[in-house]
Amino acid sequence: MDKKLRIAVIGAGIGKSHIRGILFNFNTELAAICDPDVERINTVADMYAVDKSRVYTDYKEMLKRDDIDAVIVASPDPFHAEQTVACLESGRDVLCEKPFALTLEDCKKMLDAEKRTGRHIMVGQVCRYAPGFVKAKELVDSGVIGEIFYAETEYAHDYSKIPGKTVNGKVFKWREDPLRHGVLGGGCHALDLIRWIAGNPTEVTAYANKKMLTTWPTDDTTVCIMKFPNGAIGRTFVSIAVKRDYTMRSCFYGSKGTVICDNTSSHITLYRTDLEDKGQPFTTPIIINIEPESHNTKAEIEEFARLILENKPLRMTAYEGTCTVALALAAVESTKTGKAVQIGYDF
């Protein structure tokens, strides 16, 4: 296809990964970039040789351009709803970074705007594009490990090592927003992953503590225990204060085998009971090599472009993003009430 999707990016932090994804895809081109921090946006513009006429500190001014087809909203979480709605209303499709929003109210605002404007929203749950998780999903869906009876995912990160965002000389610690509980802000990766592969949980009970980031307004470590419609159970561990390397290691246990995977290794491990018929113990691990790609924004943006340019179906819709937020908020509610919380997905 000769036509390229002209994409603008709001947010020059995690947005740098999206800029690279745009530049590395054959069917996309970078139309403009925006960030309120003058020094940061100019540094990023120089890094990627972006003409200064395409650099903005005000996204509303950027949206006045007539050469933008779509926008990636990669700003801090509290701004997702406002900016996504504005982009939709300006006639652009949107790829909004995770978490979709910090409240269901904001999620619904974006869902309503999508319906009202007839535009599309994709949510940036990038685990769905990490090669290890993609392969795990393929194995589960093919029936290789049978019916899942237990699944576990995790999000292990150390936020104490991540500096706040500096905006024109002032430090903005958006990760410490009281609404941005670790389960929602980062843990949404692991919760979305368990939903994607094992299905939508119907109930969650969660326990949390704050032993590490004691000055933060939210708990730093949470364990979520979930029930699934087919009787399966699951667990998601989230910590934003672990003293180890970053990982989202996940395991899926089925009636015919097990898959162990993560987002940073060069392989995943498979166990299959059907190998017993061939004289090989099912406990023999099968190593499946994959290309490690923790944040595969290139593949994410390629799907976003195909959605618009070729009218291809989209996997990570605004509805899917809202479902993940609903699960995360139910888990947070459980940590506060000490009770199991039923999860609804009717938005």
Secondary structure as a PSIPRED ss2 file (coil, helix, strand):
# PSIPRED VFORMAT (PSIPRED V4.0)

   1 M C   1.000  0.000  0.000
   2 D C   1.000  0.000  0.000
   3 K C   1.000  0.000  0.000
   4 K C   1.000  0.000  0.000
   5 L E   0.000  0.000  1.000
   6 R E   0.000  0.000  1.000
   7 I E   0.000  0.000  1.000
   8 A E   0.000  0.000  1.000
   9 V E   0.000  0.000  1.000
  10 I E   0.000  0.000  1.000
  11 G C   1.000  0.000  0.000
  12 A C   1.000  0.000  0.000
  13 G C   1.000  0.000  0.000
  14 I C   1.000  0.000  0.000
  15 G H   0.000  1.000  0.000
  16 K H   0.000  1.000  0.000
  17 S H   0.000  1.000  0.000
  18 H H   0.000  1.000  0.000
  19 I H   0.000  1.000  0.000
  20 R H   0.000  1.000  0.000
  21 G H   0.000  1.000  0.000
  22 I H   0.000  1.000  0.000
  23 L H   0.000  1.000  0.000
  24 F H   0.000  1.000  0.000
  25 N C   1.000  0.000  0.000
  26 F C   1.000  0.000  0.000
  27 N C   1.000  0.000  0.000
  28 T E   0.000  0.000  1.000
  29 E E   0.000  0.000  1.000
  30 L E   0.000  0.000  1.000
  31 A E   0.000  0.000  1.000
  32 A E   0.000  0.000  1.000
  33 I E   0.000  0.000  1.000
  34 C E   0.000  0.000  1.000
  35 D C   1.000  0.000  0.000
  36 P C   1.000  0.000  0.000
  37 D C   1.000  0.000  0.000
  38 V H   0.000  1.000  0.000
  39 E H   0.000  1.000  0.000
  40 R H   0.000  1.000  0.000
  41 I H   0.000  1.000  0.000
  42 N H   0.000  1.000  0.000
  43 T H   0.000  1.000  0.000
  44 V H   0.000  1.000  0.000
  45 A H   0.000  1.000  0.000
  46 D H   0.000  1.000  0.000
  47 M H   0.000  1.000  0.000
  48 Y C   1.000  0.000  0.000
  49 A C   1.000  0.000  0.000
  50 V C   1.000  0.000  0.000
  51 D C   1.000  0.000  0.000
  52 K H   0.000  1.000  0.000
  53 S H   0.000  1.000  0.000
  54 R H   0.000  1.000  0.000
  55 V E   0.000  0.000  1.000
  56 Y E   0.000  0.000  1.000
  57 T C   1.000  0.000  0.000
  58 D C   1.000  0.000  0.000
  59 Y H   0.000  1.000  0.000
  60 K H   0.000  1.000  0.000
  61 E H   0.000  1.000  0.000
  62 M H   0.000  1.000  0.000
  63 L C   1.000  0.000  0.000
  64 K C   1.000  0.000  0.000
  65 R C   1.000  0.000  0.000
  66 D C   1.000  0.000  0.000
  67 D C   1.000  0.000  0.000
  68 I C   1.000  0.000  0.000
  69 D C   1.000  0.000  0.000
  70 A E   0.000  0.000  1.000
  71 V E   0.000  0.000  1.000
  72 I E   0.000  0.000  1.000
  73 V E   0.000  0.000  1.000
  74 A C   1.000  0.000  0.000
  75 S C   1.000  0.000  0.000
  76 P C   1.000  0.000  0.000
  77 D H   0.000  1.000  0.000
  78 P H   0.000  1.000  0.000
  79 F H   0.000  1.000  0.000
  80 H H   0.000  1.000  0.000
  81 A H   0.000  1.000  0.000
  82 E H   0.000  1.000  0.000
  83 Q H   0.000  1.000  0.000
  84 T H   0.000  1.000  0.000
  85 V H   0.000  1.000  0.000
  86 A H   0.000  1.000  0.000
  87 C H   0.000  1.000  0.000
  88 L H   0.000  1.000  0.000
  89 E H   0.000  1.000  0.000
  90 S C   1.000  0.000  0.000
  91 G C   1.000  0.000  0.000
  92 R C   1.000  0.000  0.000
  93 D E   0.000  0.000  1.000
  94 V E   0.000  0.000  1.000
  95 L E   0.000  0.000  1.000
  96 C E   0.000  0.000  1.000
  97 E E   0.000  0.000  1.000
  98 K C   1.000  0.000  0.000
  99 P C   1.000  0.000  0.000
 100 F C   1.000  0.000  0.000
 101 A C   1.000  0.000  0.000
 102 L C   1.000  0.000  0.000
 103 T C   1.000  0.000  0.000
 104 L H   0.000  1.000  0.000
 105 E H   0.000  1.000  0.000
 106 D H   0.000  1.000  0.000
 107 C H   0.000  1.000  0.000
 108 K H   0.000  1.000  0.000
 109 K H   0.000  1.000  0.000
 110 M H   0.000  1.000  0.000
 111 L H   0.000  1.000  0.000
 112 D H   0.000  1.000  0.000
 113 A H   0.000  1.000  0.000
 114 E H   0.000  1.000  0.000
 115 K H   0.000  1.000  0.000
 116 R H   0.000  1.000  0.000
 117 T H   0.000  1.000  0.000
 118 G C   1.000  0.000  0.000
 119 R C   1.000  0.000  0.000
 120 H C   1.000  0.000  0.000
 121 I E   0.000  0.000  1.000
 122 M E   0.000  0.000  1.000
 123 V E   0.000  0.000  1.000
 124 G E   0.000  0.000  1.000
 125 Q C   1.000  0.000  0.000
 126 V H   0.000  1.000  0.000
 127 C H   0.000  1.000  0.000
 128 R H   0.000  1.000  0.000
 129 Y H   0.000  1.000  0.000
 130 A C   1.000  0.000  0.000
 131 P H   0.000  1.000  0.000
 132 G H   0.000  1.000  0.000
 133 F H   0.000  1.000  0.000
 134 V H   0.000  1.000  0.000
 135 K H   0.000  1.000  0.000
 136 A H   0.000  1.000  0.000
 137 K H   0.000  1.000  0.000
 138 E H   0.000  1.000  0.000
 139 L H   0.000  1.000  0.000
 140 V H   0.000  1.000  0.000
 141 D H   0.000  1.000  0.000
 142 S H   0.000  1.000  0.000
 143 G C   1.000  0.000  0.000
 144 V C   1.000  0.000  0.000
 145 I C   1.000  0.000  0.000
 146 G C   1.000  0.000  0.000
 147 E C   1.000  0.000  0.000
 148 I E   0.000  0.000  1.000
 149 F E   0.000  0.000  1.000
 150 Y E   0.000  0.000  1.000
 151 A E   0.000  0.000  1.000
 152 E E   0.000  0.000  1.000
 153 T E   0.000  0.000  1.000
 154 E E   0.000  0.000  1.000
 155 Y E   0.000  0.000  1.000
 156 A E   0.000  0.000  1.000
 157 H C   1.000  0.000  0.000
 158 D E   0.000  0.000  1.000
 159 Y H   0.000  1.000  0.000
 160 S H   0.000  1.000  0.000
 161 K H   0.000  1.000  0.000
 162 I C   1.000  0.000  0.000
 163 P C   1.000  0.000  0.000
 164 G C   1.000  0.000  0.000
 165 K E   0.000  0.000  1.000
 166 T E   0.000  0.000  1.000
 167 V E   0.000  0.000  1.000
 168 N C   1.000  0.000  0.000
 169 G C   1.000  0.000  0.000
 170 K E   0.000  0.000  1.000
 171 V E   0.000  0.000  1.000
 172 F E   0.000  0.000  1.000
 173 K C   1.000  0.000  0.000
 174 W H   0.000  1.000  0.000
 175 R H   0.000  1.000  0.000
 176 E H   0.000  1.000  0.000
 177 D C   1.000  0.000  0.000
 178 P C   1.000  0.000  0.000
 179 L C   1.000  0.000  0.000
 180 R C   1.000  0.000  0.000
 181 H C   1.000  0.000  0.000
 182 G H   0.000  1.000  0.000
 183 V H   0.000  1.000  0.000
 184 L H   0.000  1.000  0.000
 185 G H   0.000  1.000  0.000
 186 G C   1.000  0.000  0.000
 187 G C   1.000  0.000  0.000
 188 C H   0.000  1.000  0.000
 189 H H   0.000  1.000  0.000
 190 A H   0.000  1.000  0.000
 191 L H   0.000  1.000  0.000
 192 D H   0.000  1.000  0.000
 193 L H   0.000  1.000  0.000
 194 I H   0.000  1.000  0.000
 195 R H   0.000  1.000  0.000
 196 W H   0.000  1.000  0.000
 197 I H   0.000  1.000  0.000
 198 A H   0.000  1.000  0.000
 199 G C   1.000  0.000  0.000
 200 N C   1.000  0.000  0.000
 201 P C   1.000  0.000  0.000
 202 T C   1.000  0.000  0.000
 203 E E   0.000  0.000  1.000
 204 V E   0.000  0.000  1.000
 205 T E   0.000  0.000  1.000
 206 A E   0.000  0.000  1.000
 207 Y E   0.000  0.000  1.000
 208 A E   0.000  0.000  1.000
 209 N E   0.000  0.000  1.000
 210 K C   1.000  0.000  0.000
 211 K C   1.000  0.000  0.000
 212 M C   1.000  0.000  0.000
 213 L C   1.000  0.000  0.000
 214 T C   1.000  0.000  0.000
 215 T C   1.000  0.000  0.000
 216 W C   1.000  0.000  0.000
 217 P C   1.000  0.000  0.000
 218 T C   1.000  0.000  0.000
 219 D C   1.000  0.000  0.000
 220 D C   1.000  0.000  0.000
 221 T E   0.000  0.000  1.000
 222 T E   0.000  0.000  1.000
 223 V E   0.000  0.000  1.000
 224 C E   0.000  0.000  1.000
 225 I E   0.000  0.000  1.000
 226 M E   0.000  0.000  1.000
 227 K E   0.000  0.000  1.000
 228 F C   1.000  0.000  0.000
 229 P C   1.000  0.000  0.000
 230 N C   1.000  0.000  0.000
 231 G C   1.000  0.000  0.000
 232 A C   1.000  0.000  0.000
 233 I E   0.000  0.000  1.000
 234 G E   0.000  0.000  1.000
 235 R E   0.000  0.000  1.000
 236 T E   0.000  0.000  1.000
 237 F E   0.000  0.000  1.000
 238 V E   0.000  0.000  1.000
 239 S E   0.000  0.000  1.000
 240 I C   1.000  0.000  0.000
 241 A E   0.000  0.000  1.000
 242 V C   1.000  0.000  0.000
 243 K C   1.000  0.000  0.000
 244 R C   1.000  0.000  0.000
 245 D C   1.000  0.000  0.000
 246 Y C   1.000  0.000  0.000
 247 T E   0.000  0.000  1.000
 248 M C   1.000  0.000  0.000
 249 R C   1.000  0.000  0.000
 250 S E   0.000  0.000  1.000
 251 C E   0.000  0.000  1.000
 252 F E   0.000  0.000  1.000
 253 Y E   0.000  0.000  1.000
 254 G E   0.000  0.000  1.000
 255 S C   1.000  0.000  0.000
 256 K C   1.000  0.000  0.000
 257 G E   0.000  0.000  1.000
 258 T E   0.000  0.000  1.000
 259 V E   0.000  0.000  1.000
 260 I E   0.000  0.000  1.000
 261 C E   0.000  0.000  1.000
 262 D C   1.000  0.000  0.000
 263 N C   1.000  0.000  0.000
 264 T C   1.000  0.000  0.000
 265 S C   1.000  0.000  0.000
 266 S C   1.000  0.000  0.000
 267 H E   0.000  0.000  1.000
 268 I E   0.000  0.000  1.000
 269 T E   0.000  0.000  1.000
 270 L E   0.000  0.000  1.000
 271 Y E   0.000  0.000  1.000
 272 R E   0.000  0.000  1.000
 273 T H   0.000  1.000  0.000
 274 D H   0.000  1.000  0.000
 275 L H   0.000  1.000  0.000
 276 E H   0.000  1.000  0.000
 277 D H   0.000  1.000  0.000
 278 K H   0.000  1.000  0.000
 279 G C   1.000  0.000  0.000
 280 Q C   1.000  0.000  0.000
 281 P C   1.000  0.000  0.000
 282 F C   1.000  0.000  0.000
 283 T C   1.000  0.000  0.000
 284 T C   1.000  0.000  0.000
 285 P C   1.000  0.000  0.000
 286 I E   0.000  0.000  1.000
 287 I E   0.000  0.000  1.000
 288 I E   0.000  0.000  1.000
 289 N E   0.000  0.000  1.000
 290 I C   1.000  0.000  0.000
 291 E C   1.000  0.000  0.000
 292 P C   1.000  0.000  0.000
 293 E C   1.000  0.000  0.000
 294 S C   1.000  0.000  0.000
 295 H C   1.000  0.000  0.000
 296 N C   1.000  0.000  0.000
 297 T H   0.000  1.000  0.000
 298 K H   0.000  1.000  0.000
 299 A H   0.000  1.000  0.000
 300 E H   0.000  1.000  0.000
 301 I H   0.000  1.000  0.000
 302 E H   0.000  1.000  0.000
 303 E H   0.000  1.000  0.000
 304 F H   0.000  1.000  0.000
 305 A H   0.000  1.000  0.000
 306 R H   0.000  1.000  0.000
 307 L H   0.000  1.000  0.000
 308 I H   0.000  1.000  0.000
 309 L H   0.000  1.000  0.000
 310 E H   0.000  1.000  0.000
 311 N C   1.000  0.000  0.000
 312 K C   1.000  0.000  0.000
 313 P C   1.000  0.000  0.000
 314 L C   1.000  0.000  0.000
 315 R C   1.000  0.000  0.000
 316 M C   1.000  0.000  0.000
 317 T E   0.000  0.000  1.000
 318 A H   0.000  1.000  0.000
 319 Y H   0.000  1.000  0.000
 320 E H   0.000  1.000  0.000
 321 G H   0.000  1.000  0.000
 322 T H   0.000  1.000  0.000
 323 C H   0.000  1.000  0.000
 324 T H   0.000  1.000  0.000
 325 V H   0.000  1.000  0.000
 326 A H   0.000  1.000  0.000
 327 L H   0.000  1.000  0.000
 328 A H   0.000  1.000  0.000
 329 L H   0.000  1.000  0.000
 330 A H   0.000  1.000  0.000
 331 A H   0.000  1.000  0.000
 332 V H   0.000  1.000  0.000
 333 E H   0.000  1.000  0.000
 334 S H   0.000  1.000  0.000
 335 T H   0.000  1.000  0.000
 336 K H   0.000  1.000  0.000
 337 T H   0.000  1.000  0.000
 338 G C   1.000  0.000  0.000
 339 K C   1.000  0.000  0.000
 340 A C   1.000  0.000  0.000
 341 V E   0.000  0.000  1.000
 342 Q E   0.000  0.000  1.000
 343 I C   1.000  0.000  0.000
 344 G C   1.000  0.000  0.000
 345 Y C   1.000  0.000  0.000
 346 D C   1.000  0.000  0.000
 347 F C   1.000  0.000  0.000
